[in-house]
Amino acid sequence: MKSETGRSFYIHTFGCQMNQADSSIITAILMDGGYVVAGSEEQADIVILNTCAVRENAVERISHHLQFLRGAKRRNRSLLVGVAGCVPQHLKREMLEMFPVVDFLAGPDTYRNLPLLIRDAVEGKRPAALDFRIEETYGGIEPFGEVGVGAFVPVMRGCNNMCAFCVVPFTRGRERSQPFSAVMDEVRRIVAGGYREITLLGQNVNSYADLEGGKDFASLLRAVSLEAPGCRIRFTTSHPKDISPDLVDAIAESPNICSHVHLPVQSGSTRVLERMNRGHGIDEYLETVALLRSRIPGVSLTTDIIAGFCGEEDEDHEATLTLLRKVRYDTAFMFYYSPRSGTAAWKTLEDTVPLAVKKRRLQEIIDLQLLISAECLQNSVGSVVEVLAESESRRSPEQLMGRTETNRAVVFDRGEARPGDMVRVQVLKASSATLTGVNKGVLPAF
């Protein structure tokens, strides 16, 4: 093991965009403490898994990776293994008993403690910092990131919506927002760094509330749009009950705010939504969809669906299929329900739907959504779209991959374009997930 200054670390990030943003914060904290980024997990003195606990299979993936690291630690006894984020916050110190390979734990509010936790772990103490800190927004920390096309800006943390199935309030804590001035400082830094896209993040981003100046999320979104006129602006994730007419107007009025809204519905049945404690029914949800589509022509909607929630009957499942046909989402994240300890559903509701039924219903949802996605993308064939090139395509170095403002993935021939360029692409064909087209020229910087 190297001396403390210069010891190398590698972060393996699981889960959502917020976790990716948190990994940038962790990196900045550790670098400020004298640690250096390793080129790979194999080269690192310290390996940190930054984890997500939302889905049961996410926890299983982390478990499998820890088993792999157990072998690595046998080969290198000085290797330190830490687990950060939502899984240790969810499982608490039980993680140390479950996984002897783990040397230290850090919850989402305790990343500033990581240098101290690592020092204690070197001494064999196996420390855990898992307390909630309602004041913690990681203000004053400049996230570390490689210069690229897009950047994330967490604008609020935590969640006050006690959805019956969700562990986020128990792993991320209560809602608190970054001060408006801090968000704008970060946006200015990103613009100066040459990024072309900014994504504002939060567990329920449209609950943003600046306590100092009284700014809500619509006001923040407008301000970011004006501060970064050369960047596309995105945001995620929204709760349907908090989509205000003013927020819809902000999207409609600002040319650089992307016409894409992720609008998780979870179920097409009002009866199930009530059991989920979602705070709205299907009629209200469809009113929000109608508002978005009336004010933002061509808006792309995506969603989350849970199949087989507690007490779901065949008619509730059919209501979900009906909703998919009615709304016609571009894409959806689709899962079957798995109980998460500590949630309201785990405490008070019986998991009545057999696993085989959950899987069958989920497959029906997936099959229908893939058909709808393919039809939505097929409608783009023949059109010319503006694509922000993000990276080299996995298929070929002669192709680039990027996204339209409606968040549709496009693969096209590279030509003279580079990542970060805005490119006109004529769409030639479509699958259920991707458009393919021909490069029609790079647009001037906007």
Secondary structure, DSSP 8 states (H G I E B T S, - for coil): ---STT-EEEEEE-SSHHHHHHHHHHHHHHHHTT-EE-SSGGG-SEEEEEE--SSHHHHHHHHHHHHHHHHHHHH-TT-EEEEEEHHHHHHTTHHHHH-TT--EEE-TT-GGGHHHHHHHHHTT---EE----TT---TT--------SEEEEE-EE------TT--HHHHT-S-EE--HHHHHHHHHHHHHTT-SEEEEE-TTGGG-B-TTT--BHHHHHHHHHHH-TTSEEEEE---GGG--HHHHHHHHH-TTB-SEEE---B-S-HHHHHHHT-S--HHHHHHHHHHHHHHSTT-EEEEEEEES-TT--HHHHHHHHHHHHHH--SEEEEEE----TTSHHHHH----S-HHHHHHHHHHHHHHHHHHHHHHHHTTTT-EEEEEEEEE-SS-TTEEEEE-TT--EEEEE-TT--TT-EEEEEEEEE-SSEEEEEEEEE----
